[in-house]
C-alpha cells in the first residue's frame, strides 16, 4: 500500500509541474496590410496613378473593389467614388454626346453596387439604362464611337454580365454571346472575333467569374479545366505577355473558388503572399504586392496590389461588397513581438524538503500571463497534497 501511495504522490507532483511549465506559443506577427499600403497610394486621398502625374480613372475604380474585398478603407473608397463622379472623370469613362463606352459604364456600375448605391443614379446618370442600347442583336456589347475605336472585349462583356446579375436584370443574350466566343481548347480570348481563337488567362478568369455567377453550366466546366491547367508550379498564373504575376493570379483566384477548385485557389493565394512586401522590406513598401518575382516597381505595384487584394481576400467581382468594410485601415506594426517564457514551479517530493519557489519574470511575460499561470500551478500542487492525504492508510481502515 505504501508503494502505491508513493507512486500516486509522484504522479500528482509530475502532473502539477507539467501544468505549470507547458510552453505558450509566441503569437505570429501579422503580415502588413495590403489595404493600408494601397490607401497610402491614393493621390489627394481619392484617386490612383498609373505613372508620375498619370491619373487613371479605371485603376481608381479597381481600387474601390480592392478595398471593399479587403474589408478596409471604406472612407477612401467613398472619396474615390465621388472623384469618379466628377464631370471630368465621368465623361472620360462613359463618353459624351453620342459616344458611350461599355467599359466605363460597367466599371462605374460595379463601383456603385460595391458601395451599396444604385447604378441608376450615379452622378445623375442611369448607367444601366445608358448601357442597354449598346447591346447588339447577337448579345455583344459594343462601344458607340467612331469606326475603329471600339474597345470592348472579354473584360467589358464579362463585367456587363456581372452588373446585370447584381442588378437582377436579364443577361441571357449577353451570356449566350460570351459562350459563343469560347476557344476549342476550352479557354476564352481577350479579343472577340479574331482568328485563330487564342485562349487567355486573364480573359478566361474574368469570363468564368461572370458565367459562374449566373449559373452557366455548358462552357464553364471546360473553361475551368483549361484555366487550372495554366497554373505554374509556384502557384502563379501567367498573362499573355509575361510569366506568373499578381494581376493574372488575383483574377484567377475568384474564378477557381467560384468553380470549386479550392486547392488550386489556395496555391494561388500562397503565390500572391510570396510577392507581398513584409516587415523585412522598406517601410514605404510594406503591404504592397509586387507584379512578379523580378522585383518591386512602384507604379506597377499599385495595379498589382489592387488585383492581388481580390485574390488575397478570396473574393470574386460578382460578390465584392463594402457592406462590412471599416472606414480606416490597420496600422502596420513591425515591432518584433517579445518572446514568451515560462517558469517551472518546483513541487516538493512527498516527505522531502520544500524548495523555495521562483517568481515568474513578470517583466517578460506580463501580469496577464504570469498571474493565471502561477495560480494554476498552486492549485495543481494543492490538489496533489489533498490526493496524497487521501491516499494514506487510515487507522482501523482497510
GUDOMAR-609298 format. One record per residue (C-alpha): residue in three letters; residue number from 1; x negated, z negated, y negated. Coordinates in steps of 0.25 Angstrom, whole numbers, padded with zeros to 4 digits. Example, Ala and Ser with C-alpha at 12.3 -4.5 7.8 and 13.67 -1.06 7.14 Angstrom:
% GUDOMAR-609298
{type: ALA, seq: 1, east: -0049, up: -0031, north: 0018}
{type: SER, seq: 2, east: -0055, up: -0029, north: 0004}
This chain:
% GUDOMAR-609298
{type: UNK, seq: 1, east: 0000, up: 0000, north: 0000}
{type: UNK, seq: 2, east: -0012, up: -0003, north: -0009}
{type: UNK, seq: 3, east: -0017, up: 0011, north: -0007}
{type: UNK, seq: 4, east: -0004, up: 0017, north: -0011}
{type: UNK, seq: 5, east: -0004, up: 0009, north: -0024}
{type: UNK, seq: 6, east: -0018, up: 0013, north: -0028}
{type: UNK, seq: 7, east: -0015, up: 0028, north: -0025}
{type: UNK, seq: 8, east: -0002, up: 0027, north: -0033}
{type: UNK, seq: 9, east: -0008, up: 0020, north: -0044}
{type: UNK, seq: 10, east: -0019, up: 0030, north: -0045}
{type: UNK, seq: 11, east: -0009, up: 0041, north: -0045}
{type: UNK, seq: 12, east: -0002, up: 0035, north: -0056}
{type: UNK, seq: 13, east: -0015, up: 0034, north: -0064}
{type: UNK, seq: 14, east: -0018, up: 0048, north: -0061}
{type: UNK, seq: 15, east: -0005, up: 0053, north: -0066}
{type: UNK, seq: 16, east: -0005, up: 0045, north: -0078}
{type: UNK, seq: 17, east: -0019, up: 0050, north: -0082}
{type: UNK, seq: 18, east: -0015, up: 0065, north: -0079}
{type: UNK, seq: 19, east: -0003, up: 0064, north: -0088}
{type: UNK, seq: 20, east: -0011, up: 0060, north: -0100}
{type: UNK, seq: 21, east: -0023, up: 0070, north: -0098}
{type: UNK, seq: 22, east: -0014, up: 0082, north: -0096}
{type: UNK, seq: 23, east: -0021, up: 0092, north: -0105}
{type: UNK, seq: 24, east: -0012, up: 0098, north: -0116}
{type: UNK, seq: 25, east: -0014, up: 0113, north: -0119}
{type: UNK, seq: 26, east: -0018, up: 0117, north: -0132}
{type: UNK, seq: 27, east: -0008, up: 0126, north: -0140}
{type: UNK, seq: 28, east: -0012, up: 0140, north: -0140}
{type: UNK, seq: 29, east: -0013, up: 0146, north: -0154}
{type: UNK, seq: 30, east: -0002, up: 0155, north: -0158}
{type: UNK, seq: 31, east: -0006, up: 0170, north: -0162}
{type: UNK, seq: 32, east: -0006, up: 0173, north: -0176}
{type: UNK, seq: 33, east: 0008, up: 0179, north: -0180}
{type: UNK, seq: 34, east: 0009, up: 0194, north: -0182}
{type: UNK, seq: 35, east: 0020, up: 0192, north: -0191}
{type: UNK, seq: 36, east: 0012, up: 0183, north: -0200}
{type: UNK, seq: 37, east: 0002, up: 0193, north: -0202}
{type: UNK, seq: 38, east: 0012, up: 0205, north: -0204}
{type: UNK, seq: 39, east: 0019, up: 0197, north: -0215}
{type: UNK, seq: 40, east: 0006, up: 0196, north: -0222}
{type: UNK, seq: 41, east: 0005, up: 0211, north: -0222}
{type: UNK, seq: 42, east: 0018, up: 0214, north: -0230}
{type: UNK, seq: 43, east: 0013, up: 0219, north: -0243}
{type: UNK, seq: 44, east: 0020, up: 0211, north: -0254}
{type: UNK, seq: 45, east: 0027, up: 0204, north: -0243}
{type: UNK, seq: 46, east: 0037, up: 0215, north: -0240}
{type: UNK, seq: 47, east: 0030, up: 0228, north: -0235}
{type: UNK, seq: 48, east: 0019, up: 0233, north: -0225}
{type: UNK, seq: 49, east: 0008, up: 0243, north: -0228}
{type: UNK, seq: 50, east: 0002, up: 0253, north: -0219}
{type: UNK, seq: 51, east: -0011, up: 0254, north: -0227}
{type: UNK, seq: 52, east: -0016, up: 0250, north: -0240}
{type: UNK, seq: 53, east: -0005, up: 0252, north: -0250}
{type: UNK, seq: 54, east: 0003, up: 0260, north: -0240}
{type: UNK, seq: 55, east: 0017, up: 0254, north: -0239}
{type: UNK, seq: 56, east: 0024, up: 0256, north: -0226}
{type: UNK, seq: 57, east: 0039, up: 0254, north: -0226}
{type: UNK, seq: 58, east: 0041, up: 0257, north: -0211}
{type: UNK, seq: 59, east: 0030, up: 0248, north: -0207}
{type: UNK, seq: 60, east: 0037, up: 0237, north: -0216}
{type: UNK, seq: 61, east: 0049, up: 0239, north: -0208}
{type: UNK, seq: 62, east: 0041, up: 0237, north: -0195}
{type: UNK, seq: 63, east: 0036, up: 0224, north: -0201}
{type: UNK, seq: 64, east: 0050, up: 0219, north: -0203}
{type: UNK, seq: 65, east: 0053, up: 0222, north: -0188}
{type: UNK, seq: 66, east: 0040, up: 0215, north: -0184}
{type: UNK, seq: 67, east: 0042, up: 0202, north: -0192}
{type: UNK, seq: 68, east: 0056, up: 0201, north: -0186}
{type: UNK, seq: 69, east: 0051, up: 0203, north: -0172}
{type: UNK, seq: 70, east: 0041, up: 0192, north: -0174}
{type: UNK, seq: 71, east: 0052, up: 0183, north: -0180}
{type: UNK, seq: 72, east: 0044, up: 0180, north: -0193}
{type: UNK, seq: 73, east: 0043, up: 0185, north: -0207}
{type: UNK, seq: 74, east: 0057, up: 0187, north: -0210}
{type: UNK, seq: 75, east: 0055, up: 0185, north: -0225}
{type: UNK, seq: 76, east: 0045, up: 0197, north: -0225}
{type: UNK, seq: 77, east: 0054, up: 0206, north: -0216}
{type: UNK, seq: 78, east: 0065, up: 0204, north: -0226}
{type: UNK, seq: 79, east: 0056, up: 0207, north: -0238}
{type: UNK, seq: 80, east: 0051, up: 0219, north: -0231}
{type: UNK, seq: 81, east: 0065, up: 0224, north: -0229}
{type: UNK, seq: 82, east: 0068, up: 0222, north: -0243}
{type: UNK, seq: 83, east: 0056, up: 0230, north: -0247}
{type: UNK, seq: 84, east: 0060, up: 0241, north: -0237}
{type: UNK, seq: 85, east: 0074, up: 0241, north: -0244}
{type: UNK, seq: 86, east: 0067, up: 0245, north: -0258}
{type: UNK, seq: 87, east: 0070, up: 0259, north: -0262}
{type: UNK, seq: 88, east: 0056, up: 0264, north: -0261}
{type: UNK, seq: 89, east: 0055, up: 0260, north: -0246}
{type: UNK, seq: 90, east: 0069, up: 0262, north: -0243}
{type: UNK, seq: 91, east: 0069, up: 0277, north: -0248}
{type: UNK, seq: 92, east: 0055, up: 0279, north: -0241}
{type: UNK, seq: 93, east: 0061, up: 0275, north: -0228}
{type: UNK, seq: 94, east: 0075, up: 0281, north: -0227}
{type: UNK, seq: 95, east: 0074, up: 0292, north: -0237}
{type: UNK, seq: 96, east: 0080, up: 0296, north: -0250}
{type: UNK, seq: 97, east: 0091, up: 0306, north: -0253}
{type: UNK, seq: 98, east: 0093, up: 0316, north: -0242}
{type: UNK, seq: 99, east: 0082, up: 0310, north: -0234}
{type: UNK, seq: 100, east: 0083, up: 0300, north: -0223}
{type: UNK, seq: 101, east: 0073, up: 0295, north: -0213}
{type: UNK, seq: 102, east: 0077, up: 0289, north: -0200}
{type: UNK, seq: 103, east: 0064, up: 0281, north: -0198}
{type: UNK, seq: 104, east: 0066, up: 0273, north: -0211}
{type: UNK, seq: 105, east: 0081, up: 0271, north: -0209}
{type: UNK, seq: 106, east: 0080, up: 0265, north: -0195}
{type: UNK, seq: 107, east: 0068, up: 0256, north: -0199}
{type: UNK, seq: 108, east: 0075, up: 0250, north: -0211}
{type: UNK, seq: 109, east: 0088, up: 0249, north: -0202}
{type: UNK, seq: 110, east: 0079, up: 0241, north: -0192}
{type: UNK, seq: 111, east: 0074, up: 0232, north: -0203}
{type: UNK, seq: 112, east: 0088, up: 0229, north: -0207}
{type: UNK, seq: 113, east: 0092, up: 0226, north: -0193}
{type: UNK, seq: 114, east: 0080, up: 0218, north: -0190}
{type: UNK, seq: 115, east: 0083, up: 0209, north: -0202}
{type: UNK, seq: 116, east: 0097, up: 0208, north: -0199}
{type: UNK, seq: 117, east: 0103, up: 0216, north: -0210}
{type: UNK, seq: 118, east: 0111, up: 0229, north: -0210}
{type: UNK, seq: 119, east: 0104, up: 0242, north: -0210}
{type: UNK, seq: 120, east: 0117, up: 0248, north: -0216}
{type: UNK, seq: 121, east: 0113, up: 0241, north: -0229}
{type: UNK, seq: 122, east: 0098, up: 0241, north: -0231}
{type: UNK, seq: 123, east: 0095, up: 0243, north: -0246}
{type: UNK, seq: 124, east: 0109, up: 0248, north: -0247}
{type: UNK, seq: 125, east: 0107, up: 0259, north: -0237}
{type: UNK, seq: 126, east: 0114, up: 0260, north: -0224}
{type: UNK, seq: 127, east: 0102, up: 0264, north: -0215}
{type: UNK, seq: 128, east: 0110, up: 0268, north: -0202}
{type: UNK, seq: 129, east: 0121, up: 0276, north: -0210}
{type: UNK, seq: 130, east: 0109, up: 0284, north: -0216}
{type: UNK, seq: 131, east: 0103, up: 0285, north: -0202}
{type: UNK, seq: 132, east: 0115, up: 0291, north: -0196}
{type: UNK, seq: 133, east: 0115, up: 0305, north: -0202}
{type: UNK, seq: 134, east: 0100, up: 0307, north: -0197}
{type: UNK, seq: 135, east: 0104, up: 0307, north: -0183}
{type: UNK, seq: 136, east: 0105, up: 0322, north: -0177}
{type: UNK, seq: 137, east: 0115, up: 0326, north: -0167}
{type: UNK, seq: 138, east: 0104, up: 0324, north: -0156}
{type: UNK, seq: 139, east: 0103, up: 0310, north: -0159}
{type: UNK, seq: 140, east: 0090, up: 0311, north: -0166}
{type: UNK, seq: 141, east: 0088, up: 0304, north: -0180}
{type: UNK, seq: 142, east: 0080, up: 0313, north: -0190}
{type: UNK, seq: 143, east: 0076, up: 0311, north: -0204}
{type: UNK, seq: 144, east: 0083, up: 0318, north: -0215}
{type: UNK, seq: 145, east: 0072, up: 0324, north: -0222}
{type: UNK, seq: 146, east: 0065, up: 0338, north: -0225}
{type: UNK, seq: 147, east: 0061, up: 0347, north: -0214}
{type: UNK, seq: 148, east: 0049, up: 0342, north: -0206}
{type: UNK, seq: 149, east: 0050, up: 0328, north: -0212}
{type: UNK, seq: 150, east: 0057, up: 0321, north: -0201}
{type: UNK, seq: 151, east: 0050, up: 0308, north: -0196}
{type: UNK, seq: 152, east: 0060, up: 0304, north: -0185}
{type: UNK, seq: 153, east: 0054, up: 0301, north: -0171}
{type: UNK, seq: 154, east: 0056, up: 0291, north: -0159}
{type: UNK, seq: 155, east: 0054, up: 0279, north: -0168}
{type: UNK, seq: 156, east: 0065, up: 0283, north: -0178}
{type: UNK, seq: 157, east: 0075, up: 0287, north: -0167}
{type: UNK, seq: 158, east: 0072, up: 0274, north: -0159}
{type: UNK, seq: 159, east: 0074, up: 0265, north: -0172}
{type: UNK, seq: 160, east: 0087, up: 0273, north: -0175}
{type: UNK, seq: 161, east: 0092, up: 0269, north: -0161}
{type: UNK, seq: 162, east: 0087, up: 0255, north: -0163}
{type: UNK, seq: 163, east: 0094, up: 0252, north: -0176}
{type: UNK, seq: 164, east: 0107, up: 0259, north: -0172}
{type: UNK, seq: 165, east: 0107, up: 0250, north: -0159}
{type: UNK, seq: 166, east: 0105, up: 0238, north: -0168}
{type: UNK, seq: 167, east: 0116, up: 0242, north: -0177}
{type: UNK, seq: 168, east: 0125, up: 0244, north: -0165}
{type: UNK, seq: 169, east: 0127, up: 0259, north: -0169}
{type: UNK, seq: 170, east: 0127, up: 0271, north: -0159}
{type: UNK, seq: 171, east: 0114, up: 0276, north: -0155}
{type: UNK, seq: 172, east: 0117, up: 0285, north: -0143}
{type: UNK, seq: 173, east: 0113, up: 0298, north: -0149}
{type: UNK, seq: 174, east: 0100, up: 0293, north: -0155}
{type: UNK, seq: 175, east: 0097, up: 0287, north: -0141}
{type: UNK, seq: 176, east: 0100, up: 0300, north: -0134}
{type: UNK, seq: 177, east: 0091, up: 0308, north: -0143}
{type: UNK, seq: 178, east: 0080, up: 0297, north: -0141}
{type: UNK, seq: 179, east: 0081, up: 0298, north: -0126}
{type: UNK, seq: 180, east: 0080, up: 0313, north: -0126}
{type: UNK, seq: 181, east: 0066, up: 0312, north: -0132}
{type: UNK, seq: 182, east: 0060, up: 0305, north: -0120}
{type: UNK, seq: 183, east: 0048, up: 0312, north: -0115}
{type: UNK, seq: 184, east: 0047, up: 0316, north: -0100}
{type: UNK, seq: 185, east: 0037, up: 0304, north: -0097}
{type: UNK, seq: 186, east: 0048, up: 0294, north: -0102}
{type: UNK, seq: 187, east: 0042, up: 0291, north: -0116}
{type: UNK, seq: 188, east: 0047, up: 0295, north: -0129}
{type: UNK, seq: 189, east: 0039, up: 0303, north: -0140}
{type: UNK, seq: 190, east: 0038, up: 0299, north: -0155}
{type: UNK, seq: 191, east: 0041, up: 0313, north: -0160}
{type: UNK, seq: 192, east: 0054, up: 0320, north: -0156}
{type: UNK, seq: 193, east: 0056, up: 0334, north: -0150}
{type: UNK, seq: 194, east: 0041, up: 0337, north: -0148}
{type: UNK, seq: 195, east: 0035, up: 0344, north: -0136}
{type: UNK, seq: 196, east: 0029, up: 0339, north: -0128}
{type: UNK, seq: 197, east: 0036, up: 0325, north: -0128}
{type: UNK, seq: 198, east: 0025, up: 0314, north: -0129}
{type: UNK, seq: 199, east: 0029, up: 0300, north: -0126}
{type: UNK, seq: 200, east: 0024, up: 0290, north: -0136}
{type: UNK, seq: 201, east: 0023, up: 0275, north: -0134}
{type: UNK, seq: 202, east: 0028, up: 0271, north: -0148}
{type: UNK, seq: 203, east: 0040, up: 0281, north: -0147}
{type: UNK, seq: 204, east: 0043, up: 0276, north: -0133}
{type: UNK, seq: 205, east: 0043, up: 0262, north: -0137}
{type: UNK, seq: 206, east: 0052, up: 0264, north: -0149}
{type: UNK, seq: 207, east: 0062, up: 0273, north: -0141}
{type: UNK, seq: 208, east: 0063, up: 0263, north: -0130}
{type: UNK, seq: 209, east: 0066, up: 0251, north: -0139}
{type: UNK, seq: 210, east: 0077, up: 0260, north: -0145}
{type: UNK, seq: 211, east: 0082, up: 0265, north: -0131}
{type: UNK, seq: 212, east: 0082, up: 0251, north: -0124}
{type: UNK, seq: 213, east: 0089, up: 0245, north: -0136}
{type: UNK, seq: 214, east: 0101, up: 0254, north: -0133}
{type: UNK, seq: 215, east: 0100, up: 0252, north: -0118}
{type: UNK, seq: 216, east: 0096, up: 0267, north: -0115}
{type: UNK, seq: 217, east: 0092, up: 0267, north: -0100}
{type: UNK, seq: 218, east: 0089, up: 0282, north: -0097}
{type: UNK, seq: 219, east: 0076, up: 0285, north: -0105}
{type: UNK, seq: 220, east: 0071, up: 0271, north: -0107}
{type: UNK, seq: 221, east: 0066, up: 0267, north: -0093}
{type: UNK, seq: 222, east: 0057, up: 0279, north: -0093}
{type: UNK, seq: 223, east: 0052, up: 0276, north: -0107}
{type: UNK, seq: 224, east: 0049, up: 0262, north: -0103}
{type: UNK, seq: 225, east: 0041, up: 0267, north: -0091}
{type: UNK, seq: 226, east: 0033, up: 0276, north: -0100}
{type: UNK, seq: 227, east: 0031, up: 0266, north: -0111}
{type: UNK, seq: 228, east: 0026, up: 0256, north: -0101}
{type: UNK, seq: 229, east: 0016, up: 0266, north: -0095}
{type: UNK, seq: 230, east: 0009, up: 0267, north: -0109}
{type: UNK, seq: 231, east: 0005, up: 0253, north: -0109}
{type: UNK, seq: 232, east: -0010, up: 0251, north: -0109}
{type: UNK, seq: 233, east: -0018, up: 0240, north: -0100}
{type: UNK, seq: 234, east: -0019, up: 0231, north: -0113}
{type: UNK, seq: 235, east: -0004, up: 0231, north: -0115}
{type: UNK, seq: 236, east: -0004, up: 0240, north: -0127}
{type: UNK, seq: 237, east: 0003, up: 0253, north: -0129}
{type: UNK, seq: 238, east: -0003, up: 0266, north: -0136}
{type: UNK, seq: 239, east: 0002, up: 0275, north: -0146}
{type: UNK, seq: 240, east: 0001, up: 0290, north: -0146}
{type: UNK, seq: 241, east: -0011, up: 0290, north: -0154}
{type: UNK, seq: 242, east: -0018, up: 0277, north: -0150}
{type: UNK, seq: 243, east: -0021, up: 0267, north: -0139}
{type: UNK, seq: 244, east: -0013, up: 0254, north: -0137}
{type: UNK, seq: 245, east: -0009, up: 0248, north: -0150}
{type: UNK, seq: 246, east: 0000, up: 0237, north: -0156}
{type: UNK, seq: 247, east: 0010, up: 0247, north: -0163}
{type: UNK, seq: 248, east: 0014, up: 0254, north: -0150}
{type: UNK, seq: 249, east: 0013, up: 0242, north: -0141}
{type: UNK, seq: 250, east: 0022, up: 0234, north: -0151}
{type: UNK, seq: 251, east: 0033, up: 0244, north: -0149}
{type: UNK, seq: 252, east: 0031, up: 0245, north: -0134}
{type: UNK, seq: 253, east: 0034, up: 0230, north: -0132}
{type: UNK, seq: 254, east: 0048, up: 0231, north: -0137}
{type: UNK, seq: 255, east: 0051, up: 0243, north: -0128}
{type: UNK, seq: 256, east: 0045, up: 0237, north: -0116}
{type: UNK, seq: 257, east: 0052, up: 0224, north: -0118}
{type: UNK, seq: 258, east: 0066, up: 0231, north: -0120}
{type: UNK, seq: 259, east: 0063, up: 0239, north: -0107}
{type: UNK, seq: 260, east: 0060, up: 0226, north: -0099}
{type: UNK, seq: 261, east: 0045, up: 0229, north: -0097}
{type: UNK, seq: 262, east: 0041, up: 0215, north: -0101}
{type: UNK, seq: 263, east: 0027, up: 0215, north: -0094}
{type: UNK, seq: 264, east: 0023, up: 0227, north: -0102}
{type: UNK, seq: 265, east: 0028, up: 0221, north: -0115}
{type: UNK, seq: 266, east: 0020, up: 0208, north: -0112}
{type: UNK, seq: 267, east: 0008, up: 0216, north: -0110}
{type: UNK, seq: 268, east: 0010, up: 0224, north: -0123}
{type: UNK, seq: 269, east: 0012, up: 0211, north: -0131}
{type: UNK, seq: 270, east: -0001, up: 0206, north: -0126}
{type: UNK, seq: 271, east: -0008, up: 0218, north: -0131}
{type: UNK, seq: 272, east: -0001, up: 0216, north: -0145}
{type: UNK, seq: 273, east: -0006, up: 0202, north: -0145}
{type: UNK, seq: 274, east: -0020, up: 0207, north: -0142}
{type: UNK, seq: 275, east: -0020, up: 0215, north: -0155}
{type: UNK, seq: 276, east: -0015, up: 0203, north: -0163}
{type: UNK, seq: 277, east: -0026, up: 0196, north: -0172}
{type: UNK, seq: 278, east: -0027, up: 0182, north: -0169}
{type: UNK, seq: 279, east: -0033, up: 0169, north: -0175}
{type: UNK, seq: 280, east: -0047, up: 0175, north: -0172}
{type: UNK, seq: 281, east: -0045, up: 0187, north: -0181}
{type: UNK, seq: 282, east: -0046, up: 0187, north: -0196}
{type: UNK, seq: 283, east: -0036, up: 0178, north: -0203}
{type: UNK, seq: 284, east: -0029, up: 0190, north: -0211}
{type: UNK, seq: 285, east: -0026, up: 0197, north: -0198}
{type: UNK, seq: 286, east: -0021, up: 0186, north: -0189}
{type: UNK, seq: 287, east: -0008, up: 0190, north: -0182}
{type: UNK, seq: 288, east: -0009, up: 0205, north: -0185}
{type: UNK, seq: 289, east: -0009, up: 0215, north: -0173}
{type: UNK, seq: 290, east: -0020, up: 0226, north: -0173}
{type: UNK, seq: 291, east: -0015, up: 0240, north: -0170}
{type: UNK, seq: 292, east: -0024, up: 0241, north: -0158}
{type: UNK, seq: 293, east: -0037, up: 0234, north: -0152}
{type: UNK, seq: 294, east: -0046, up: 0243, north: -0160}
{type: UNK, seq: 295, east: -0046, up: 0233, north: -0172}
{type: UNK, seq: 296, east: -0038, up: 0227, north: -0183}
{type: UNK, seq: 297, east: -0034, up: 0236, north: -0195}
{type: UNK, seq: 298, east: -0025, up: 0230, north: -0206}
{type: UNK, seq: 299, east: -0014, up: 0241, north: -0208}
{type: UNK, seq: 300, east: -0013, up: 0246, north: -0194}
{type: UNK, seq: 301, east: -0011, up: 0231, north: -0190}
{type: UNK, seq: 302, east: 0001, up: 0230, north: -0199}
{type: UNK, seq: 303, east: 0009, up: 0241, north: -0191}
{type: UNK, seq: 304, east: 0003, up: 0236, north: -0178}
{type: UNK, seq: 305, east: 0008, up: 0222, north: -0181}
{type: UNK, seq: 306, east: 0022, up: 0226, north: -0184}
{type: UNK, seq: 307, east: 0023, up: 0234, north: -0171}
{type: UNK, seq: 308, east: 0016, up: 0223, north: -0163}
{type: UNK, seq: 309, east: 0025, up: 0212, north: -0168}
{type: UNK, seq: 310, east: 0037, up: 0218, north: -0161}
{type: UNK, seq: 311, east: 0029, up: 0218, north: -0148}
{type: UNK, seq: 312, east: 0024, up: 0204, north: -0150}
{type: UNK, seq: 313, east: 0038, up: 0199, north: -0153}
{type: UNK, seq: 314, east: 0043, up: 0208, north: -0141}
{type: UNK, seq: 315, east: 0054, up: 0214, north: -0149}
{type: UNK, seq: 316, east: 0060, up: 0228, north: -0150}
{type: UNK, seq: 317, east: 0064, up: 0234, north: -0162}
{type: UNK, seq: 318, east: 0078, up: 0235, north: -0156}
{type: UNK, seq: 319, east: 0079, up: 0220, north: -0157}
{type: UNK, seq: 320, east: 0070, up: 0215, north: -0168}
{type: UNK, seq: 321, east: 0076, up: 0206, north: -0178}
{type: UNK, seq: 322, east: 0072, up: 0196, north: -0189}
{type: UNK, seq: 323, east: 0084, up: 0187, north: -0186}
{type: UNK, seq: 324, east: 0076, up: 0175, north: -0181}
{type: UNK, seq: 325, east: 0063, up: 0179, north: -0189}
{type: UNK, seq: 326, east: 0058, up: 0167, north: -0198}
{type: UNK, seq: 327, east: 0055, up: 0170, north: -0213}
{type: UNK, seq: 328, east: 0040, up: 0168, north: -0213}
{type: UNK, seq: 329, east: 0028, up: 0169, north: -0203}
{type: UNK, seq: 330, east: 0020, up: 0159, north: -0196}
{type: UNK, seq: 331, east: 0007, up: 0155, north: -0201}
{type: UNK, seq: 332, east: -0005, up: 0160, north: -0194}
{type: UNK, seq: 333, east: -0013, up: 0147, north: -0190}
{type: UNK, seq: 334, east: -0026, up: 0150, north: -0183}
{type: UNK, seq: 335, east: -0031, up: 0136, north: -0183}
{type: UNK, seq: 336, east: -0036, up: 0132, north: -0169}
{type: UNK, seq: 337, east: -0028, up: 0122, north: -0162}
{type: UNK, seq: 338, east: -0035, up: 0109, north: -0159}
{type: UNK, seq: 339, east: -0038, up: 0107, north: -0144}
{type: UNK, seq: 340, east: -0028, up: 0097, north: -0137}
{type: UNK, seq: 341, east: -0036, up: 0086, north: -0130}
{type: UNK, seq: 342, east: -0031, up: 0075, north: -0120}
{type: UNK, seq: 343, east: -0036, up: 0061, north: -0117}
{type: UNK, seq: 344, east: -0035, up: 0054, north: -0103}
{type: UNK, seq: 345, east: -0029, up: 0041, north: -0104}
{type: UNK, seq: 346, east: -0037, up: 0033, north: -0093}
{type: UNK, seq: 347, east: -0028, up: 0025, north: -0083}
{type: UNK, seq: 348, east: -0034, up: 0013, north: -0076}
{type: UNK, seq: 349, east: -0035, up: 0013, north: -0061}
{type: UNK, seq: 350, east: -0026, up: 0002, north: -0054}
{type: UNK, seq: 351, east: -0033, up: -0011, north: -0056}
{type: UNK, seq: 352, east: -0044, up: -0005, north: -0063}
{type: UNK, seq: 353, east: -0049, up: -0008, north: -0078}
{type: UNK, seq: 354, east: -0042, up: 0000, north: -0089}
{type: UNK, seq: 355, east: -0050, up: 0010, north: -0097}
{type: UNK, seq: 356, east: -0048, up: 0010, north: -0112}
{type: UNK, seq: 357, east: -0038, up: 0021, north: -0116}
{type: UNK, seq: 358, east: -0044, up: 0033, north: -0124}
{type: UNK, seq: 359, east: -0035, up: 0036, north: -0136}
{type: UNK, seq: 360, east: -0031, up: 0051, north: -0137}
{type: UNK, seq: 361, east: -0039, up: 0059, north: -0148}
{type: UNK, seq: 362, east: -0027, up: 0060, north: -0158}
{type: UNK, seq: 363, east: -0035, up: 0068, north: -0168}
{type: UNK, seq: 364, east: -0036, up: 0079, north: -0157}
{type: UNK, seq: 365, east: -0022, up: 0079, north: -0150}
{type: UNK, seq: 366, east: -0013, up: 0073, north: -0161}
{type: UNK, seq: 367, east: -0004, up: 0062, north: -0161}
{type: UNK, seq: 368, east: 0008, up: 0071, north: -0156}
{type: UNK, seq: 369, east: 0000, up: 0073, north: -0143}
{type: UNK, seq: 370, east: -0008, up: 0060, north: -0141}
{type: UNK, seq: 371, east: 0003, up: 0050, north: -0142}
{type: UNK, seq: 372, east: 0012, up: 0056, north: -0132}
{type: UNK, seq: 373, east: 0001, up: 0059, north: -0122}
{type: UNK, seq: 374, east: -0004, up: 0044, north: -0123}
{type: UNK, seq: 375, east: 0010, up: 0039, north: -0122}
{type: UNK, seq: 376, east: 0012, up: 0047, north: -0109}
{type: UNK, seq: 377, east: -0001, up: 0043, north: -0103}
{type: UNK, seq: 378, east: 0002, up: 0028, north: -0106}
{type: UNK, seq: 379, east: 0016, up: 0030, north: -0099}
{type: UNK, seq: 380, east: 0009, up: 0036, north: -0087}
{type: UNK, seq: 381, east: -0001, up: 0025, north: -0086}
{type: UNK, seq: 382, east: 0011, up: 0014, north: -0087}
{type: UNK, seq: 383, east: 0019, up: 0022, north: -0077}
{type: UNK, seq: 384, east: 0006, up: 0021, north: -0067}
{type: UNK, seq: 385, east: 0005, up: 0006, north: -0070}
{type: UNK, seq: 386, east: 0020, up: 0004, north: -0066}
{type: UNK, seq: 387, east: 0019, up: 0012, north: -0054}
{type: UNK, seq: 388, east: 0007, up: 0004, north: -0050}
{type: UNK, seq: 389, east: 0014, up: -0009, north: -0051}
{type: UNK, seq: 390, east: 0026, up: -0004, north: -0043}
{type: UNK, seq: 391, east: 0017, up: 0001, north: -0032}
{type: UNK, seq: 392, east: 0011, up: -0013, north: -0030}
{type: UNK, seq: 393, east: 0016, up: -0020, north: -0017}
{type: UNK, seq: 394, east: 0025, up: -0032, north: -0021}
{type: UNK, seq: 395, east: 0024, up: -0045, north: -0015}
{type: UNK, seq: 396, east: 0034, up: -0046, north: -0004}
{type: UNK, seq: 397, east: 0038, up: -0031, north: -0005}
{type: UNK, seq: 398, east: 0036, up: -0020, north: 0005}
